[in-house]
Every structure is written in structure tokens, then in C-alpha cells.
Amino acid sequence: MPDILAANIRRLRNAQGISQEELAHRSGIDRSYVGQIERAEHKATVVTLGRLARALKVLPGDLLTLPPDHPYLSELAAATRPRNGA
């Protein structure tokens, strides 16, 4: 989950054209902590998740949804394909 959260924060932050510093300011979280979360070096608490979601103007669940390009989606698709002869 930390890598999914990290990818979503980075994607949403870049789409909005804001820096880590600006996101930190908007969320009331230390900039270095935002960077650690965005690099998946630190696991965010539910409270932190809520603050980041509010600062990015998204629902908290949006931060935990698999991004379209996430490698896990390929693994999931392969695992759910019907097998030949099954």
C-alpha cells in the first residue's frame, strides 16, 4: 500500500502543479515527511491520509486506488484469466 499511496500523491500533486512544499503547507505536514511518504519510505497514518486528501481535494480512498499504470494490475489480470482446459 505505501507504494500505491506514494504513486497517487505524486500523480495528483503533479496534475495540480503543486510542489511537495506546497502540499506540506496545505496539509499542515512537514515537507520532509511528505517526501518520505511520496517515496514510500514512511507509512502514513489515517489522520495523515485525511490531511493529504483534503489538501489535494480528493477523497481519501482516491489515494489508495491502484493507479492505471501500476504493475499490480497486470499481475491481477494474469491471475484472474481463465486457464486453458479449466
C-alpha positions as CSV (number, residue, x, y, z in Angstrom):
1,M,0.0,0.0,0.0
2,P,2.8,2.6,0.7
3,D,3.9,2.4,-3.0
4,I,0.3,2.9,-4.2
5,L,-0.2,5.9,-1.9
6,A,3.1,7.3,-3.0
7,A,2.2,7.0,-6.7
8,N,-1.2,8.6,-6.2
9,I,0.1,11.5,-4.2
10,R,2.8,12.2,-6.7
11,R,0.4,11.9,-9.7
12,L,-2.3,14.1,-8.1
13,R,0.2,16.7,-6.9
14,N,1.9,16.9,-10.3
15,A,-1.5,17.1,-12.0
16,Q,-2.3,20.1,-9.8
17,G,1.1,21.7,-10.4
18,I,2.0,22.0,-6.8
19,S,5.3,21.2,-5.1
20,Q,5.9,18.9,-2.1
21,E,6.5,22.1,-0.1
22,E,3.1,23.5,-1.1
23,L,1.3,20.2,-0.4
24,A,3.0,20.1,3.0
25,H,1.9,23.7,3.7
26,R,-1.7,22.9,2.6
27,S,-1.9,19.8,4.7
28,G,0.0,21.0,7.8
29,I,2.5,18.2,7.4
30,D,6.3,18.6,7.5
31,R,7.7,18.8,3.9
32,S,10.3,16.1,4.6
33,Y,7.6,13.8,5.9
34,V,5.5,14.4,2.7
35,G,8.6,13.5,0.7
36,Q,9.1,10.3,2.7
37,I,5.5,9.3,2.1
38,E,5.8,10.1,-1.6
39,R,8.9,7.9,-1.8
40,A,7.1,5.1,0.1
41,E,9.7,5.3,2.9
42,H,7.2,6.0,5.6
43,K,3.7,4.7,6.1
44,A,1.1,7.4,6.6
45,T,-1.5,7.2,9.4
46,V,-5.2,7.6,8.7
47,V,-5.1,11.1,10.0
48,T,-2.2,12.0,7.7
49,L,-4.1,10.3,4.8
50,G,-7.1,12.5,5.5
51,R,-5.0,15.7,5.7
52,L,-3.3,14.9,2.3
53,A,-6.6,14.0,0.7
54,R,-8.1,17.3,1.9
55,A,-5.1,19.3,0.7
56,L,-5.3,17.5,-2.7
57,K,-9.1,18.0,-2.8
58,V,-9.8,14.3,-3.3
59,L,-11.5,11.5,-1.2
60,P,-9.1,9.6,1.0
61,G,-10.0,6.4,-0.9
62,D,-8.6,8.0,-4.1
63,L,-5.2,8.0,-2.6
64,L,-5.4,4.2,-2.1
65,T,-6.8,3.2,-5.5
66,L,-4.5,1.4,-7.9
67,P,-3.2,3.9,-10.5
68,P,-3.9,2.8,-14.1
69,D,-0.2,2.1,-14.8
70,H,0.5,0.2,-11.5
71,P,2.3,-3.2,-12.1
72,Y,-0.1,-5.0,-9.7
73,L,-2.9,-4.5,-12.2
74,S,-1.1,-6.7,-14.7
75,E,-0.5,-9.4,-12.1
76,L,-4.1,-9.2,-11.1
77,A,-5.3,-9.6,-14.7
78,A,-3.0,-12.6,-15.2
79,A,-4.2,-14.3,-12.1
80,T,-7.9,-13.9,-13.0
81,R,-7.6,-15.1,-16.6
82,P,-9.3,-18.5,-17.2
83,R,-6.8,-21.3,-17.7
84,N,-6.9,-23.4,-20.9
85,G,-8.9,-26.6,-20.2
86,A,-10.3,-25.3,-16.9
